[in-house]
Each structure stands twice: as C-alpha cells, then as structure tokens.
Amino acid sequence: MSEAKPSQTLVLPALRADRAMRVLALNCGSLSLRWDLFDTERLDQRWSGRVDGLGQPRARHRARGPGLEHEAEVSAPDPRTAVDQVLDLLAQAPGPGRGLAGISAVGHRVLFGGDGQTSAEPVTPTLLASLAQAGLDPWRQAERVQALARCLERLPGISQVAVFDSAFFRTLPEEARAYALPRELEARHALRRQGFQGLSHKHAALRAAELLERPLQHLKLVSVHLGHGASACAIDHGRAVDTTMGATPLEGLPGGLRSGDVDPGLVLHLMKAEGLSPERMVTLLEREGGLRGLSGLSPELVAIEAAASAGEARAQQAIQVYCHRVRKAVGAMAAVLDGLDALVFTGGIGEGSSGVRARVCQSLGHLGLVLDEARNREGLPAGSDAASLAHPASRVAVLAVRSDEARMIARETLRALGREAANQELRAQHDQPVYIGVSAHHVHLCQAHVEALFGPGRQLTPKTPLRQPGQFAAEERVNLIGPRGRVDRVRVLGPTRPRTQVEISRTEEFELGIDAPIRDSGDLDGSPGLTLEGRAGTVVLQEGVICAHRHVHMSPQDAVAFGVRDKDVVQVEVQGERPLVFGDVLVRVKPDYLLEMHVDTDEANAAELSTGALGRLIGLQSRPA
C-alpha cells in the first residue's frame, strides 16, 4: 500500500484566479442558508456564517471570521429573506471589509443541473429558467433557485455561477444510471439516477490523491459521506462510476432523517394500510426515518451514541443497522471498482465518529483493509483536515477527510469563470476544422508478445501508414478470446509499446463477455484481460482491455491556437447526416500529433460518421485541477 501522509496542518485547496477576487459561496437548504466568503489573495482568511431556522417563526444568524463575530435573532421566512440577511451583514460588517462592492463572484450550490452540465456554469436568464424545472425534487431545488434569483437582484453586474451537486456523476455509465423500468417511462419522466453530494465526494477524492501522492487518474477510491445526508461513491481513475443516491437524495443510505432504501412494496403497503397520502409518505420517508426513526431519539449520532453507551437498546440497534448499511454499500462500491486503493470517510459522522468507522471497517478484511485502532481513535488531529487511519499491514489506505463543500463551491466558481474566458478564445477559432477518424478495434503489442504470438525474433510488418506520424497498421492480426465468445482477425497497430493494450467497442464487450472501462490510452491498471491468439501461439492477458476515451490529438501549436491544454475535456460539434455535439472529448497534446479526433466504431455508426468527416471545437468542458 502507498502510505498516506498524515496532514499536520489544514490544507487549503487552491483557489486560482488571474486577479485578486473575493468569492461568496452560498449553500441554501430547507432549514438553513450557509455562506462563506473567500479571498484568493489571503487564503488563510475566511468569513463564514449560517442562517438557521428558515421558514420558522424565529431564525438565528451566526457569523465569524477575522474581525467578525455576529449572532442575532432574525426574520427568515424564506430563502430570499435569508439572502438579504447575509448580504446586509456583509455590507455593514467591518471584518470582511469593502462591503458588497468587494464581492467579485457568487457561487451557488444547486442540486440538479441535468445531463450534460459541467460542474459549474455562469448563470444566464435561460439557465435560471431551466433550473426551476430540473430534477424530480422540485421543492428542494426551488430553495436554491430562490436564493440564486435574489442574489441576482441584489448584486447586479457581479458574476453568479451555479455549481451543480449532481454534475460529478455525469460520468456514471449507463448500467449505473438506469432503473429497471419501462424505457418509455424513463424517457417521458427523465427517470435516471443522478447522484448527489458530488462536491463532497470530489473534494474527498482530490484530497485522497494528494495524501497518497498519486494522480487521481490512477486511483480506485470509495468515498463515504456520512452526515445529515449519507452516500457512498465509487471513483475509478477520477471518474464517478456508481453511487448510492439516485434520482433523488432519498435513495441509498439512511441519513439523520431520511430513510434511505425502502422496499417499494412496503411503501405501497403503508400507504394503503395507514391511509397515507403521497405528501404524508414523503414526510415519513424524508423527515421521520433514518437515525431518528431507528433510534426513536434524535437524528444526531452523538446523542444516539451516548444513549447506546448507557444501555438504550434502540440506540444500540440504530448504530448497528446504520453501520451495516454503510459497510454493505462500501462492499458494493468496491465490487464495481474490482479493487480498491483507498476508503475515504468524510462528512460530520465520517470524519468525527471513530466508532462508526471501526464498525464499517470490521468486515472488510477480505479487501485487504486493516484499520489501525489507535489512529482511528485519535481521528483528525487538531488543526488538521485529514488523517491516515490504516494499519501498516493494510493493502488499502483508510482516510478521514474533513468535508469542505464551501471551498469546493468557490473553487468550481473560479474554474467556471476561467473556463468561460477560455471558451471565448476557443470560439474565435471556430473556422479551424478538426479531422474525424473512426477508430476500429485494434491491438497494441509489446515486443515480447509480438514474438510469443508470431514467432521468436519477429518484428511487426508495416502495411499502411496511419495519419498520426510514425504509426502504422501492421500486416499482423490476432484473435480475441473472451469468457463468452471471440472476435477474430483484429488488426495490430505499430510500433510496439511497453505494455500490450486492446481497444474494443461496447458491442464487442458483449460478444466477448467482459466489461471494459472507458480509459485514456495507456491507463490499463485494473482493466480486464482476455486471451490473444496468433499464428505461433497465445498470450493470456491479466489486464489491458479498454474502451478508449474519445479524444482529439493536437500539436502544441494547435493547443495554443484553440486556447486549450493537454488533458482538457472539450466539446466537438460534427456536421453530417446527423449533426451532433460530442462531449467528454479528451485533449491529447504532443509535438508530433496532427489535429484529429478519434471516435470508436459504435459511436461513428450511431452518428452516421465515416473517417474524413470534419468537426470543430465549440467549448471547453473541464480542465484538470
């Protein structure tokens, strides 16, 4: 295991901007409005506050930071008036300084962004109107939209950015998104698993990669956010591939008040047997379940743990049920990943309860996970935002990471504004065409496997040069043999590489009987294997089969002209019989690359594209941290 470096001081994720900026991060919920003000030139200074009791007869506004201590009873019957309370305080308080005029941008946490949305997007009238209609949980979304709209009224001319909590999960594969319901219902009502708490899971993943001193793109992580809401997330090489929350935050793990997963038949039975209306059923599942429902005491784990220690049977059972459900979710997420580098606990319970962490980890030894009991009891050292909790013998890192959704809101806000500036430069290059290449299944071989398949001393025989300099289709072909079937006469491409790599389409996955991950070329760790059959012998691969991430090759000169960088993710518009936009296109920059986008055969067939079609870059979708 790569030993995680325990953090002795609070690590502040970078808030990069091309000029000094003050970013206000707003997170509006059904009961409170939390806010944080960041200064990109003084990252050690931060002003934070929350208005508790939204919609209640009495609310309370607490705030603190350098030069600021505030607590007062206020009126906050709705999110709009809560925003007024925050902005009025910032306008007058001496601590933050510069008043409202000093705010450069406002980032708003929004639950639903819809398919295709990036992690954050500058707010326009069109976007604001669409947000009110997004998702299957309109009352919870409406709170965020009301707060956002009031900020637009109070702060005209100041950049406002919607940061989507569900956007981290836009990479979920189809098998993790779909419900087993009739497809016509799915299409008519947008019945798709969305995922939530994405900002927390993303922060946990970034922090874990930093602690492990390994690129996030090389890691398999399970992140568990345990707090008032709870969810687990499988993160494969930087991409969310599964999560426990679904179309709404109600699916999955129990929270403080939410029931989490309940047999739908049980819901129908209760509605009939108890005469419950849909509205009453929602209240039962959303506000009367979870830890409160299990314990009969409280939604707060601290109170339940105290009662359990005093011998209260329902409190003891509540903790057992809760930890069992979390442990089961961790096992499921690890199974999806087919391996695990680190388990990351975050959220108030995840970072604060040594008892919950210990119970969750108790039956995970089969994954190679061994918790260090002394480290776990110590938890997060004072002044630290993370801790390594794994025993030295553990093959899997165990980390506790303090959740910081506000800083992630500010970070994504700055990245969205920077991306918008880059897009303006990119759109200026819209006349530069991008050549489209259809990439059929193929194999890259290492030299040892060339000789094993075709004979000792054998070198690849060039047949046809490819468009990228120095690359060629070889005369040699191999057969691919999987658990279910085979694909014959697959072309080998040259020159040889350090590791053998097989690139197939989704259709061929079913023919072979394997599930290949979507990966960048060369990113093979933890991918499935198969058997290669050549004229002189066979090779059994333990790993190396992928579906290639769609990508665009370009030279450094091209990258400068477009205003993009290596590893950026862009959108490419393609004209043809069926004009469409490809998203999630990875930029790959090398000095000898010619400008060319590669899509696989399945995608090309669906879009009625052939090699030689032309596209154009129309937008920067995301940029590495």
C-alpha positions, 0 to 999 in steps of 0.5 A: 500500500502507498502510505498516506501522509498524515496532514499536520496542518489544514490544507487549503485547496487552491483557489486560482484566479488571474486577479485578486477576487473575493468569492461568496459561496452560498449553500441554501437548504430547507432549514438553513442558508450557509455562506462563506466568503473567500479571498484568493489573495489571503487564503488563510482568511475566511468569513463564514456564517449560517442562517438557521431556522428558515421558514420558522417563526424565529431564525438565528444568524451566526457569523465569524471570521477575522474581525467578525463575530455576529449572532442575532435573532432574525426574520427568515421566512424564506430563502430570499429573506435569508439572502438579504440577511447575509448580504446586509451583514456583509455590507455593514460588517467591518471584518470582511471589509469593502462591503458588497462592492468587494464581492467579485463572484457568487457561487451557488450550490444547486442540486440538479443541473441535468445531463450534460452540465459541467460542474459549474456554469455562469448563470444566464436568464435561460439557465435560471429558467431551466433550473426551476424545472430540473430534477424530480425534487422540485421543492428542494431545488426551488430553495436554491433557485430562490436564493440564486434569483435574489442574489441576482437582484441584489448584486447586479453586474457581479458574476453568479455561477451555479455549481451543480451537486449532481454534475460529478456523476455525469460520468456514471455509465449507463448500467449505473444510471438506469432503473429497471423500468419501462424505457418509455417511462424513463424517457417521458419522466427523465427517470435516471439516477443522478447522484448527489453530494458530488462536491463532497465526494470530489473534494474527498477524492482530490484530497485522497490523491494528494495524501497518497501522492498519486494522480487521481487518474490512477486511483480506485477510491470509495468515498463515504459521506456520512452526515445529515445526508449519507452516500457512498461513491465509487471513483475509478481513475477520477471518474464517478462510476456508481453511487448510492443516491439516485434520482433523488437524495432519498435513495441509498443510505439512511441519513439523520432523517431520511430513510434511505432504501425502502422496499417499494412494496412496503411503501405501497403497503403503508400507504394503503394500510395507514391511509397515507397520502403521497405528501404524508409518505414523503414526510415519513420517508424524508423527515421521520426515518433514518437515525431518528426513526431507528433510534426513536431519539434524535437524528444526531449520532452523538446523542444516539451514541451516548444513549447506546453507551448507557444501555438504550437498546434502540440506540444500540440497534440504530448504530448497528443497522446504520453501520451495516448499511454503510459497510454493505454499500462500501462492499458494493462500491468496491465490487464495481471498482474490482479493487480498491486503493483507498476508503475515504470517510468524510462528512460530520459522522465520517470524519468525527465518529471513530466508532462508526468507522471501526464498525464499517471497517470490521468486515472488510478484511477480505479487501485487504483493509486493516484499520489501525485502532489507535489512529482511528481513535485519535481521528483528525488531529487538531488543526488538521483536515485529514488523517491516515487511519490504516494499519501498516499491514493494510493493502488499502489506505483508510482516510478521514477527510474533513468535508469542505463543500464551501471551498469546493463551491468557490473553487468550481466558481473560479474554474467556471469563470476561467473556463468561460474566458477560455471558451471565448478564445476557443470560439474565435477559432471556430473556422479551424476544422478538426479531422474525424477518424473512426477508430476500429478495434485494434491491438497494441503489442509489446515486443515480447508478445509480438514474438510469443504470438508470431514467432521468436525474433519477429518484428511487426510488418508495416502495411499502411501508414496511419495519419498520426506520424510514425504509426502504422497498421501492421500486416499482423492480426490476432484473435480475441478470446473472451469468457463468452465468445471471440472476435477474430482477425483484429488488426495490430497497430505499430510500433510496439509499446511497453505494455500490450493494450486492446481497444474494443467497442461496447458491442464487442464487450458483449460478444466477448463477455467482459466489461471494459472501462472507458480509459485514456490510452495507456491507463490499463491498471485494473482493466480486464484481460482476455486471451490473444491468439496468433499464428505461433501461439497465445498470450493470456492477458491479466489486464489491458482491455479498454474502451478508449476515451474519445479524444482529439490529438493536437500539436502544441501549436494547435493547443495554443491556437484553440486556447486549450491544454493537454488533458482538457475535456472539450466539446466537438460539434460534427456536421453530417447526416446527423449533426451532433455535439460530442462531449467528454472529448479528451485533449491529447497534446504532443509535438508530433500529433496532427489535429484529429479526433478519434471516435470508436466504431459504435459511436461513428455508426450511431452518428452516421460518421465515416473517417474524413468527416470534419468537426470543430471545437465549440467549448471547453468542458473541464480542465484538470485541477 
